[in-house]
Amino acid sequence: MNKDPKIDKKLAEKLSSYEVDMPEFSLKRSRWERFINYLASPSQNPFERFSLSTHGLATMNVIPIVGALILSLTQIIMLI
């Protein structure tokens, strides 16, 4: 750091010449803002525990195929 007193005086004069108006912000949030923040908050993935293991990943790939087969068989049986 520079310890020259002339530079510190110049800096102090420059800084004192500027005026900044800070706007007032309310720290309390409205009910609407809290509700929107609640809706926008991230949620947990219910299938995360399945996707972490190889067995779970295979199960998640097989379940839709089995479900489609069951639905198609029930439609065929209903038509007969």
MODELLER restraints for C-alpha pairs under 7 A, 6 or more apart:
rsr = mdl.restraints
at = mdl.atoms
rsr.add(forms.Gaussian(group=physical.xy_distance, feature=features.Distance(at['CA:50:A'], at['CA:56:A']), mean=4.17, stdev=0.5))
rsr.add(forms.Gaussian(group=physical.xy_distance, feature=features.Distance(at['CA:50:A'], at['CA:57:A']), mean=5.96, stdev=0.5))
rsr.add(forms.Gaussian(group=physical.xy_distance, feature=features.Distance(at['CA:51:A'], at['CA:57:A']), mean=5.00, stdev=0.5))
